Amino acid sequence: MCENCGWEEQLEELNDLCADNDYEWANDTLSGIAEWVEEKEHITANQADAIDNIKAAVEGRR
């Protein structure tokens, strides 16, 4: 388990995003990241960036 990357918080956020209809278009990506993060108990900087980019895209639509 990685203690420095905040994977648990990111996983919780990923699960919330997957349940949000606004993110349905990115559900495959988000759920794939969530599965990997849960299995590895770690999140990479690129995965965190991808999540941020998806959130920014949704915020830009609102």
PyMOL commands that set and color helices and strands:
alter all, ss='L'
color gray80, all
select helices_A, chain A and resi 7-19+21-40+45-61
alter helices_A, ss='H'
color red, helices_A
deselect
rebuild
show_as cartoon
